[in-house]
Amino acid sequence: MPTIVQLGNLKIQLYADDHNPPHFHVVTPDHDAQVSISDLSILRGSLRRSDYEQAVAWAREHMKEISDEWNRLNHR
């Protein structure tokens, strides 16, 4: 699973051949969550509020990159 970016202890990752809806994984030493690409809501798991806010702030600025990578890894 490629790490798209690491922000301190927080990693934003995408899996190949992953299930819908399109999402990315946010992984920290203590938590992990799946975050929807379409609306940046948490689909599964949990994060500390500060980690979620940091991940979402980065994702908003890099939405095209995340979407393009999801499509590349999950092209069916």
Buried (B, 14 or more C-beta within 10 A) or exposed (E): EEEBBEBEEBBBBBBEEBEEEBBBBBBBEEBBBBBBBEEBEBEEEEBEEEBBEBBBEBBEEBEEEBBEBBEEBBEE
